[in-house]
Amino acid sequence: MTTPIVVHVITAADVVSPPRLDALKNTSLPEWFARESDGEIALEIREHWSQRTSTDIGGDGLQAMLREFVPAPAPGALASEIAVLFCRSWCHRNLAGLMFDADGSDLPLGPRLAFDGVARQGCAVFLDGQKTQLDEDHLYVAVHELGHVFNLHHDSANGSFMGLDVRGSHAFLESDRAKLKAAGAGRFPEREEHLPGGAPFKAGAGLVTQCLAPRSSRPGYGAIDIRLAGDSFLIGEPIVLDAELHLAPGAELIAGELEPGFDGVRVWYLTPCGEARLFAPVRHYCLVGRPPAPRLRLAVVRNNFRIHLGRRGLSFCEPGQYGVWVEVDLRAGSGHPATLSTPTVELDIRRPESAREEALSKGLSDPQIANFVANKAGVLDAARTEIVRRLLAEVPATHRAGRHLRYAAASAAARSGDRETAANLLRGVRFGQRSLQQGLRCLHAAL
C-alpha cells in the first residue's frame, strides 16, 4: 500500500525568486520521500503563488496562506493534502523554518487565532532567516520541516535531515526511514502517529510519557528557580510558571532563549498516577539553518510559561496532586554541556466548590476559550462569546481564575481599540506573580 499525498508548494507574493524544487542534489521532494520511505510515500507537487505578503508573517498569516489552496480534511480523517510555504521572515524570531501544528498561531505579538488548523498539515521556510541564500540550503530546510510534518523529531547528532546543520547528511535516520515506510504502508500505530493530520507533533507514546525523576543541577553553571501563584488551582484555571535562570560567568543557554518552544528548555509534570510527561507547548521553534544566536550575557534571565495548555490540550484536566519541574541545557565557556534542573514544585488541581465555580471551570476548560485566555487574543464564536460575557458578569475580579479571564478579555478589547471596555474589565484585577504584574502594568499604560 502506497500513501499518496499532495504537497502544495505556496510562494508568498513578496518572494522574488523561490528556490528550485530539485536544487538539493538535483533530487525533487517527491524523489527524496519516495527514496526514504522505500516507495511507500508518494508526494505530488502542485505549485501556487499566494496574493499574501510574508515579511514578518505571523501564525494567522501562515494559516490563511495555507487555506488559500489546501482544504481541511474531514473531522477525524488524516490529511491527504499538505503545504510547504516559502516566505520572507517570521514575526517573532529569526527562524529558518517552522512546522505549524493544530493551529498555525504565534501569539506573543497578538495576531488572531486560527481555529481551523489540522495537526501537522503545513510548514514554512523563511528565506531571509537562513545563513545563506542558496537554493540547496532552502530545500534542505524544506525537507527538514516536512520531516516534522511527518512527526519526525530532531537528530541531536546532526547525522540526518533532522539535524540542525544544512550541510549535514542527505538522508533520514534508519529509525525515521522505518517510521516513514510503516506509515506509508498503513501500519498501526505509525499511520496515525506519522501521517499528516494524525497525532499532534511529538505525541508518540515514547515521548509523551516517560517515568523518570528530575536531574540534579550542575554546580558552576548556574541555577534555575520556578514559582507558581499558589499550590491549588481550579480545573481549567490558567497556570503561569515564572522561571528565573541565574547564569554563571561564561555559561550560556544552548537554546538561546528561556522558552520551552526550543528543544533545550523542557517542562515536565508528574501526574497523580505517577507518570512523568513532557509538556508540549503550542509553538515549537526550529533552529535548522538559523544563524548562531548572540551569546546571552545577562546574569539573570526570566520568562513565564503558561503550562496549563499545550499542543495536546489541557495539561491538568483531572483533579489530584501534580508535580512540575524544568530542565535547561547550558554550555560552559569551555564548551562542555550541562543540564540544570529545578526542584519539583507541587500543585493540587481541585474540583469546583460552587455552581459559579463549576460554570467557570467548564468555560475555562473549553478548548477555544482556553486558547483565548492563555494567549490573551483570539476569535470566539457566538456561543463562546456569550459564555465569556456571562462569566465576566458573574465571577468577581477577586477570584484568581476569574482574573485571568478578565485580563484576557481586557487585552483583546485593547487590541480592538475599545479602551473603555478594557479599563472597566481591569478594575480590581491584581496578580501576585512578577511576570503577570509586569504585563498588567503594560496593559494599563497602553490605555
C-alpha positions in Angstrom: 0.0 0.0 0.0 1.4 3.4 -1.1 0.1 6.6 0.5 -0.4 9.4 -2.0 -0.1 12.9 -0.5 -0.5 16.2 -2.4 2.1 18.8 -1.5 1.0 22.4 -2.3 4.2 24.5 -2.7 3.0 28.0 -2.0 5.2 31.0 -2.6 4.3 34.4 -1.0 3.8 37.4 -3.1 6.9 39.2 -1.8 9.3 36.3 -2.6 11.1 37.4 -5.7 12.8 34.1 -6.6 11.6 30.9 -5.0 14.1 28.1 -4.7 14.2 25.4 -7.4 12.5 22.3 -6.1 15.2 20.0 -7.4 18.1 22.1 -6.1 19.1 19.6 -3.4 21.4 17.2 -5.1 19.3 17.5 -8.3 16.6 15.5 -6.5 13.0 16.6 -6.1 11.0 16.5 -2.9 8.9 13.5 -4.1 12.1 11.6 -5.0 13.6 12.2 -1.6 10.5 10.9 0.3 9.9 8.0 -2.1 13.6 7.0 -1.6 13.5 7.4 2.2 10.2 5.5 2.6 11.1 2.7 0.2 8.4 3.9 -2.2 5.6 3.9 0.4 5.0 7.7 0.4 4.2 9.2 -3.0 4.2 13.0 -3.0 2.6 15.0 -5.8 3.7 18.6 -6.1 1.3 21.5 -7.0 2.8 25.0 -7.2 1.0 28.2 -6.4 1.6 31.9 -5.9 -0.2 33.5 -2.9 -1.5 37.0 -3.0 -0.3 37.5 0.6 3.0 39.0 1.6 5.2 37.3 4.1 7.6 39.7 5.7 7.4 39.3 9.5 4.4 37.0 9.0 2.6 35.5 12.0 0.8 32.3 12.6 -2.5 33.6 11.4 -0.9 34.7 8.1 0.6 31.2 7.6 -2.7 29.6 8.3 -4.6 31.9 5.9 -2.0 31.3 3.2 -2.3 27.6 3.6 -6.1 27.8 3.4 -6.0 29.7 0.1 -5.1 26.4 -1.6 -5.3 23.5 0.9 -8.6 22.1 2.2 -9.0 20.9 5.7 -9.7 17.1 5.9 -13.0 15.8 7.3 -13.1 15.7 11.1 -11.1 12.7 12.3 -9.6 12.0 8.9 -5.9 12.1 8.0 -4.7 14.9 5.7 -4.1 13.9 2.1 -3.1 17.4 1.2 -0.3 19.4 2.9 1.7 22.5 2.2 5.2 23.9 2.1 5.2 27.7 2.3 8.1 29.8 1.0 8.1 33.1 2.9 10.4 36.0 3.7 10.6 36.2 7.5 8.9 35.2 10.8 7.3 37.8 13.0 8.8 36.9 16.4 12.2 35.2 15.9 14.8 34.9 13.3 13.7 31.4 12.2 14.7 29.5 9.1 11.8 27.2 9.2 8.6 26.2 11.2 6.1 23.4 11.2 2.7 24.5 12.5 0.5 22.1 14.2 -3.1 22.0 15.5 -3.4 25.7 14.7 -0.9 27.9 13.0 -0.7 30.6 15.6 2.0 32.6 17.2 0.6 34.9 19.8 3.3 36.9 21.6 2.7 39.8 19.1 -1.0 39.4 19.2 -2.3 38.1 15.8 -5.7 36.4 16.0 -6.0 32.7 16.5 -6.9 30.4 13.6 -9.1 27.6 14.9 -9.5 25.6 11.7 -6.0 24.1 11.9 -5.1 20.5 11.5 -2.3 18.6 13.2 0.9 18.8 11.1 -0.7 20.0 7.8 1.8 22.7 6.9 5.3 24.0 7.2 7.1 27.2 6.2 10.6 28.0 5.0 11.8 31.6 5.8 14.3 32.6 3.2 15.6 35.7 5.0 16.2 33.7 8.2 18.9 31.5 6.8 22.7 31.8 6.8 22.9 31.6 3.0 20.7 32.3 0.1 21.5 29.1 -1.7 18.5 27.2 -3.2 20.2 24.0 -2.0 20.1 25.1 1.6 16.5 26.3 1.3 15.5 22.9 0.0 17.4 21.2 2.9 15.3 23.2 5.3 12.1 22.3 3.4 12.9 18.5 3.7 13.7 19.0 7.4 10.4 20.8 8.1 8.5 18.2 6.0 10.1 15.6 8.3 8.4 17.4 11.2 5.1 17.3 9.2 5.6 13.5 9.3 6.2 13.7 13.1 9.9 13.1 12.9 12.0 14.7 15.7 15.3 16.5 15.8 18.5 14.5 15.5 20.9 15.9 18.1 23.9 14.2 16.5 23.3 16.1 13.2 23.6 12.9 11.3 20.5 13.2 9.1 18.0 15.6 7.6 16.5 16.1 11.1 19.7 17.6 12.4 20.2 21.4 12.6 23.1 21.7 10.1 22.1 22.3 6.5 25.5 20.8 5.4 24.6 17.6 7.2 23.7 14.2 5.9 21.3 13.9 3.0 19.2 11.1 4.4 16.9 10.3 7.3 18.0 8.1 10.2 17.3 4.4 9.7 14.7 4.6 12.5 13.0 7.6 10.8 13.0 5.7 7.5 11.3 2.8 9.1 8.6 5.1 10.5 8.0 6.7 7.1 7.9 3.3 5.4 5.5 1.8 8.0 3.2 4.9 8.0 3.1 5.0 4.2 2.2 1.3 4.2 -0.7 2.0 6.5 0.6 0.0 9.5 -0.6 0.7 13.1 0.4 2.8 15.0 2.8 4.6 12.6 -0.1 5.5 10.3 -1.8 7.7 12.9 1.4 8.9 14.6 3.3 10.0 11.5 0.9 10.7 8.6 -0.2 14.4 8.4 -3.4 15.2 10.3 -2.9 12.4 12.8 -1.3 12.7 16.2 -0.1 16.1 17.2 3.7 16.8 16.9 5.8 14.6 19.3 2.7 12.8 20.5 4.1 9.3 20.1 3.8 7.3 23.3 7.6 7.1 23.7 7.9 10.8 24.1 4.7 11.8 25.8 5.0 9.6 28.9 8.3 8.6 30.5 8.9 7.5 34.0 11.9 9.4 35.3 13.0 11.8 38.1 14.3 15.3 37.8 18.0 15.6 37.3 20.2 17.4 39.7 21.8 20.7 38.9 25.4 21.1 37.9 27.5 23.4 40.1 29.4 26.1 38.3 26.9 26.6 35.5 24.2 28.5 37.4 20.8 27.8 39.0 17.2 28.0 37.9 14.1 28.6 40.1 10.4 28.3 39.3 7.3 29.7 41.1 3.6 29.4 40.8 0.8 31.7 42.0 -0.3 29.2 44.6 -0.4 25.5 45.4 -4.0 24.8 44.5 -5.8 25.5 41.2 -9.3 25.1 39.8 -9.7 22.6 36.9 -9.1 24.7 33.8 -7.6 27.6 35.6 -4.6 29.2 33.8 -1.4 28.3 35.4 1.6 30.5 34.9 5.1 29.2 35.8 7.6 32.0 36.5 11.1 30.9 35.7 14.3 32.7 36.7 17.7 31.5 35.5 20.9 32.7 37.1 23.8 32.0 34.7 27.3 31.6 36.0 30.1 33.6 34.3 30.9 32.1 30.9 27.8 29.9 30.8 25.1 30.3 28.1 21.8 28.9 27.1 22.1 26.4 24.3 18.6 27.2 23.0 19.5 31.0 23.1 16.2 31.8 24.9 14.5 30.6 28.1 11.5 29.3 26.1 10.1 25.7 26.1 9.3 26.0 22.4 13.0 25.3 21.9 14.5 21.8 22.4 16.9 23.0 25.1 14.2 24.0 27.6 11.9 21.3 28.9 8.9 21.5 31.3 8.0 18.2 32.9 4.9 17.4 35.0 4.2 14.4 37.2 0.5 13.2 37.0 -1.4 11.9 40.1 -0.9 8.3 38.8 2.9 8.8 38.8 3.6 9.3 35.1 6.2 11.9 34.1 5.0 13.8 31.0 6.9 16.2 28.8 4.9 19.4 28.3 4.3 20.1 24.6 4.0 23.8 24.0 1.6 25.1 21.3 4.6 26.6 19.4 7.7 24.6 18.6 10.7 26.6 17.2 13.2 25.0 14.9 16.8 26.2 14.7 17.8 24.4 11.5 19.7 26.8 9.2 19.4 29.7 11.6 22.4 32.0 12.2 24.1 31.4 15.6 22.3 33.3 18.3 24.3 36.0 20.0 25.8 34.9 23.3 23.5 35.6 26.2 25.5 37.8 28.6 22.7 38.5 31.1 23.4 37.2 34.6 19.7 36.6 35.2 17.1 35.5 32.5 13.4 35.4 33.3 10.4 34.2 31.4 6.9 32.8 32.2 5.4 29.7 30.8 1.6 29.1 30.5 1.8 25.4 31.3 -1.9 24.6 31.7 -2.4 24.5 28.0 -0.2 22.7 25.4 -0.4 21.3 22.0 -2.5 18.4 23.2 -4.9 20.5 25.2 -5.2 21.0 28.9 -2.3 19.6 30.9 -4.1 19.3 34.2 -7.6 18.2 33.3 -8.1 15.7 36.2 -8.2 16.6 39.9 -5.3 15.4 42.1 -1.7 16.2 43.1 0.8 17.1 40.4 4.4 18.0 40.3 6.3 20.3 37.9 9.9 20.9 37.2 12.0 22.5 34.4 15.2 21.4 32.7 17.5 23.8 30.9 20.5 22.8 28.7 23.6 25.1 29.1 27.0 25.3 27.7 30.0 26.5 29.7 32.8 28.7 28.4 34.8 25.6 27.8 32.1 24.3 25.5 31.0 21.4 27.9 27.2 20.9 28.0 25.3 20.5 31.2 21.6 20.4 32.3 20.2 22.4 35.1 17.0 21.2 36.8 14.7 22.8 39.3 13.3 21.1 42.3 9.8 19.7 41.8 7.0 22.2 42.7 3.8 20.5 43.8 0.3 21.7 42.9 -3.2 20.5 43.6 -5.8 20.6 40.9 -9.2 20.8 42.6 -12.8 20.4 41.7 -15.3 23.3 41.7 -16.7 24.1 45.1 -19.9 26.0 43.9 -22.2 26.3 40.9 -20.4 29.6 39.9 -17.0 27.8 40.0 -18.4 24.9 38.1 -19.5 27.3 35.3 -16.1 29.0 35.4 -14.3 25.7 35.3 -16.3 24.4 32.3 -15.8 27.7 30.5 -12.0 27.8 31.0 -11.7 24.1 30.0 -13.3 24.7 26.6 -10.5 24.5 24.0 -11.4 27.7 22.2 -11.9 29.7 25.4 -8.7 28.1 26.9 -6.7 29.3 23.9 -8.3 32.8 24.1 -7.4 33.1 27.8 -3.9 31.7 27.6 -2.9 33.9 24.7 -5.0 37.0 25.5 -6.2 37.0 21.9 -8.4 35.1 19.6 -11.7 34.9 17.7 -14.5 33.3 19.7 -17.7 32.0 18.0 -21.0 33.4 19.1 -21.8 30.7 21.7 -18.4 31.0 23.4 -18.6 34.8 23.3 -21.8 34.5 25.3 -20.2 32.1 27.8 -17.3 34.6 28.3 -19.7 37.5 28.6 -21.8 35.7 31.3 -18.7 34.6 33.3 -17.4 38.1 33.3 -20.7 39.3 34.7 -20.9 36.6 37.4 -17.3 35.9 38.5 -15.8 38.7 40.7 -12.3 40.1 39.9 -11.2 38.8 43.3 -11.4 35.2 42.1 -8.0 34.2 40.8 -9.2 32.2 37.8 -11.7 34.9 37.0 -8.8 37.5 37.0 -7.2 35.6 34.1 -10.4 35.7 32.1 -10.8 39.5 32.7 -7.1 40.1 31.8 -7.6 38.2 28.5 -10.8 40.0 27.7 -9.3 43.4 28.5 -6.2 42.6 26.3 -8.5 41.6 23.4 -10.6 44.8 23.9 -7.5 47.0 24.0 -6.2 45.4 20.7 -9.5 46.2 19.1 -9.3 49.8 20.2 -12.1 49.6 22.9 -10.1 51.2 25.7 -13.1 52.0 27.9 -14.2 48.3 28.0 -10.6 47.2 28.7 -10.3 49.7 31.6 -13.6 48.5 33.1 -12.6 44.9 32.9 -9.3 45.6 34.7 -10.9 47.2 37.7 -10.0 45.2 40.8 -7.7 42.8 38.9 -4.4 42.1 40.8 -1.8 39.5 40.3 0.9 38.3 42.8 3.4 36.9 40.2 6.0 39.3 38.9 5.5 38.4 35.2 1.7 39.0 35.4 2.2 42.2 37.3 4.5 43.5 34.6 2.0 42.5 31.8 -0.8 44.2 33.7 1.3 47.4 34.1 2.0 47.4 30.3 -1.7 47.0 29.6 -2.7 49.8 31.9 0.0 52.0 30.3 -1.4 51.3 26.9 -4.9 52.5 28.0 
